[in-house]
Amino acid sequence: MAARVLIVEDEPEVAELERRAFEREGFRAEVAGSASEAFRRLAHGFPDLVILDLMLPDQDGLEILKFLRFRKELSRVPVIIVSARGEEVDRVLGFELGADDYVVKPFSPRELVLRAKAILKRLRPPSEGQILAHGPLRLFPEEFRAEVEGQEVRLTPMEFKLLQTFMEAPGRVFSRETLLEKVWGYTYQGYARTVDTHVKRLRKKLGPAASLLETIWGVGYRLRSLSGE
């Protein structure tokens, strides 16, 4: 079945550009021209992906992002922000609130679709019922579920993929560039803060297991090996 993408964009020309780009690649695209319309559509079904503008006529798009990350049944839906707000502080805030990617206007529709495909591809569960375990951490990729000391931890799609990458190779040091390629599927230019922000959020959510995720200054990050491994 074709993946469903919800495009939240109040500029008709931009929305149509995005809709056509996704439909050409086989997606089922729906457009919401306001925050209120987006909330109505979300109430009637969960999309596989949300393309989110921030400057909407009735509400800041970040409120939609907060809503998606607050609701358990929607928290795993990937969100790509597409906005004219291009300052680093805007991108960092978007990532801190749980966005999976951030595209600054003007943009290439083809690149946007490629980024969306890369995210969705990396979120596909493995064919086998693999379970990853490391100390107090348990990861169930097929169920998109993570636990710390037996308690479920709610992660965004990219946080989940980031933790999975670390848990598949305990002790290995990953540079920011390597993580960008492995988790997001391509290399950003100058977007190392993307990784830093996601690691910061991931540590906060891991609670008592946060210390396992180590910073190797000047190099990158690793999941600390446990004795006996």
SULTAQUI-V138564 format. One record per residue. RES is the residue in one letter. PSI is psi in radians with two decimals (999 if undefined). Layout:
res=<RES/RES>
psi=<PSI/PSI>
This chain:
res=<M/A/A/R/V/L/I/V/E/D/E/P/E/V/A/E/L/E/R/R/A/F/E/R/E/G/F/R/A/E/V/A/G/S/A/S/E/A/F/R/R/L/A/H/G/F/P/D/L/V/I/L/D/L/M/L/P/D/Q/D/G/L/E/I/L/K/F/L/R/F/R/K/E/L/S/R/V/P/V/I/I/V/S/A/R/G/E/E/V/D/R/V/L/G/F/E/L/G/A/D/D/Y/V/V/K/P/F/S/P/R/E/L/V/L/R/A/K/A/I/L/K/R/L/R/P/P/S/E/G/Q/I/L/A/H/G/P/L/R/L/F/P/E/E/F/R/A/E/V/E/G/Q/E/V/R/L/T/P/M/E/F/K/L/L/Q/T/F/M/E/A/P/G/R/V/F/S/R/E/T/L/L/E/K/V/W/G/Y/T/Y/Q/G/Y/A/R/T/V/D/T/H/V/K/R/L/R/K/K/L/G/P/A/A/S/L/L/E/T/I/W/G/V/G/Y/R/L/R/S/L/S/G/E>
psi=<2.45/2.46/2.48/2.22/2.30/2.07/2.01/1.78/2.23/-0.22/1.95/-0.70/-0.72/-0.75/-0.73/-0.67/-0.78/-0.76/-0.83/-0.70/-0.74/-0.70/-0.56/-0.49/0.23/0.10/2.73/1.94/2.36/2.57/2.33/2.14/0.05/2.92/-0.73/-0.70/-0.65/-0.76/-0.67/-0.75/-0.67/-0.50/-0.30/0.21/2.61/2.18/2.87/-0.30/2.52/2.25/2.06/2.05/2.68/-0.63/1.41/2.75/-0.47/-0.24/2.65/2.36/-0.41/-0.45/-0.59/-0.73/-0.77/-0.73/-0.78/-0.70/-0.36/-0.64/2.12/-0.73/-0.25/-0.12/-0.38/0.00/2.13/2.50/2.19/2.06/2.32/1.90/2.72/-0.21/1.78/0.08/2.69/-0.66/-0.59/-0.76/-0.77/-0.75/-0.74/-0.77/-0.67/-0.51/-0.06/0.17/2.57/-0.39/2.85/2.10/2.28/2.34/2.57/2.70/2.91/2.09/-0.65/-0.74/-0.67/-0.79/-0.69/-0.70/-0.73/-0.78/-0.70/-0.74/-0.83/-0.65/-0.71/-0.17/-0.02/2.32/2.70/2.75/-0.45/2.74/1.12/2.43/2.25/2.36/2.41/1.81/-2.20/-0.02/2.39/2.33/2.27/1.49/-0.65/-0.48/-0.03/0.96/2.41/2.54/2.54/2.07/0.70/-0.08/2.30/2.43/2.22/2.07/2.63/2.89/-0.78/-0.57/-0.72/-0.82/-0.63/-0.82/-0.70/-0.72/-0.77/-0.74/-0.39/-0.24/1.16/2.41/-0.35/2.36/2.17/2.23/2.83/-0.70/-0.70/-0.72/-0.69/-0.73/-0.74/-0.65/-0.79/-0.32/0.02/2.99/2.15/2.85/1.93/0.39/0.59/-0.48/-0.39/-0.84/-0.82/-0.76/-0.74/-0.66/-0.72/-0.80/-0.70/-0.78/-0.78/-0.69/-0.45/-0.25/-2.05/-0.25/0.09/-0.60/-0.27/-0.41/1.80/2.56/2.21/1.76/2.30/-0.07/-1.08/-2.32/2.76/2.78/2.05/2.31/2.57/2.71/2.35/-0.16/999>
